[in-house]
């Protein structure tokens, strides 16, 4: 049992080197929050209206009785 404990402890010790210090972690979190806010503004302004147009065109194609117009 003691050997298992030491095996797990020493195999997990190098993993602690991958955890950044708290001061770097807060900068990372701030950057991720800024990216999230920018992404929300972009999605509200660009993606959502485009999705509405695409959805309405798709529904028009499904529910229209006439065939879609051909382009020259």
ABEGO torsion letter per residue (X at the ends): XAAAAAAAAAAAAAAAAABBBAAAAAAAAAAAAAAAAAAAAAAAAAAAAAAAAAAAAAAAAAABABBBBBBX
